[in-house]
Amino acid sequence: MTDNNELAENRTELADERTDLAEDRTLMANERTFAGWMRTGLAAVGIGLGFNALFGRLEPWWLPRGIATAFILIGIFIFYAAQRRGRKVLDRLQSHNAEPLGGVNLLAVAIVFSAASLVLIAGIWIMESGPTR
């Protein structure tokens, strides 16, 4: 009977270890997913800047700026959504051997990217391009 108890305890320990490792892998996958969403947001910002650079002389003058602003705002929304989803995953899981970024770090990255994007929007609207209005 003792062998069965030891075997059961050993299986339980191995199952707990596998669960812990799976949780750590999920935390690392969450970071990769967050990074992917941040790249997608940066791509939206880049599309906005590129659109404004290529079509900045279109008439009416505000049209290319408005389209560029829309893409940059989409990027900011993606930054917000990425950190929100990433933090939800972090709140549900525990780290065992891995050292994931904390929720505050995800928020800080999203805030910095968003603030820089807002500065780009301001620059687009302030910068002189095309005929005088």
C-alpha positions in Angstrom: 0.0 0.0 0.0 2.9 2.3 0.7 4.2 2.0 -2.8 0.8 3.1 -4.2 0.8 6.2 -1.9 4.3 7.1 -2.9 3.4 6.6 -6.6 0.4 8.8 -6.2 2.4 11.5 -4.4 5.1 11.4 -7.1 2.5 11.7 -9.8 0.9 14.7 -8.0 4.3 16.4 -7.7 5.0 15.8 -11.4 1.6 17.1 -12.3 2.1 20.2 -10.2 5.5 20.8 -11.8 4.1 20.5 -15.3 1.3 22.9 -14.4 3.8 25.4 -13.0 5.9 25.1 -16.2 2.8 25.5 -18.3 1.9 28.7 -16.4 5.4 30.1 -16.9 5.2 29.3 -20.6 1.8 31.1 -20.8 3.3 34.2 -19.1 6.1 34.2 -21.6 3.6 33.8 -24.5 1.7 36.7 -23.1 4.8 38.9 -23.3 5.3 37.8 -26.9 1.7 38.5 -27.7 1.9 42.0 -26.1 5.0 42.7 -28.2 3.2 41.6 -31.3 0.3 44.0 -30.5 2.7 46.8 -29.8 4.3 46.2 -33.2 0.9 46.3 -34.8 0.2 49.6 -33.1 3.5 51.0 -34.3 2.6 49.8 -37.8 -0.6 51.8 -37.6 1.3 54.9 -36.5 3.8 54.3 -39.3 1.0 54.1 -41.9 -0.4 57.4 -40.6 3.0 59.1 -40.9 3.7 57.6 -44.3 0.3 58.6 -45.6 0.8 62.2 -44.4 4.3 62.3 -45.9 3.2 60.9 -49.3 -0.1 62.7 -49.6 0.5 65.8 -47.5 -0.1 68.2 -50.4 -3.6 66.9 -51.2 -6.5 69.3 -51.1 -8.2 70.2 -48.9 -5.2 70.6 -46.7 -6.7 68.9 -43.7 -7.7 65.6 -45.4 -4.2 63.9 -45.3 -3.7 65.1 -41.8 -7.1 63.8 -40.7 -6.4 60.4 -42.3 -3.0 60.2 -40.7 -4.4 61.2 -37.4 -7.0 58.4 -37.6 -4.3 55.8 -38.2 -2.3 57.1 -35.3 -5.3 57.1 -33.0 -5.9 53.5 -34.1 -2.3 52.7 -33.0 -3.0 54.4 -29.6 -6.1 52.3 -29.2 -4.1 49.1 -30.0 -1.5 50.1 -27.4 -4.2 50.5 -24.8 -5.9 47.2 -25.7 -2.6 45.3 -25.7 -1.6 46.4 -22.2 -5.1 45.8 -20.9 -5.3 42.3 -22.2 -1.7 41.6 -21.1 -2.4 42.8 -17.6 -5.5 40.6 -17.3 -3.4 37.5 -18.1 -0.8 38.6 -15.6 -3.5 39.0 -12.9 -4.7 35.5 -13.4 -1.4 33.6 -13.5 1.5 33.2 -11.1 5.1 33.1 -12.0 7.1 30.1 -10.8 10.5 30.1 -12.5 10.1 32.8 -15.1 10.4 36.5 -14.5 7.8 38.1 -16.6 7.3 41.9 -17.1 5.0 43.2 -14.5 1.7 44.8 -15.2 3.1 48.2 -14.4 5.8 47.8 -17.0 3.2 46.9 -19.7 1.3 50.0 -18.7 4.5 52.1 -18.8 5.4 50.9 -22.3 1.8 51.6 -23.6 1.8 55.1 -22.0 5.2 56.0 -23.5 4.2 54.8 -27.0 0.8 56.6 -26.7 2.4 59.8 -25.6 4.9 59.7 -28.4 2.1 59.1 -30.8 0.1 62.1 -29.5 3.2 64.2 -30.0 3.3 63.0 -33.6 -0.3 64.0 -34.1 0.5 67.5 -32.7 3.5 67.7 -35.0 1.4 66.8 -38.1 -1.1 69.5 -37.4 1.4 72.2 -36.3 3.9 71.6 -39.1 3.5 73.8 -42.2 3.0 71.9 -45.4 1.5 73.1 -48.5 -0.1 76.4 -49.4 -1.0 78.9 -46.8 -4.4 78.7 -45.4 
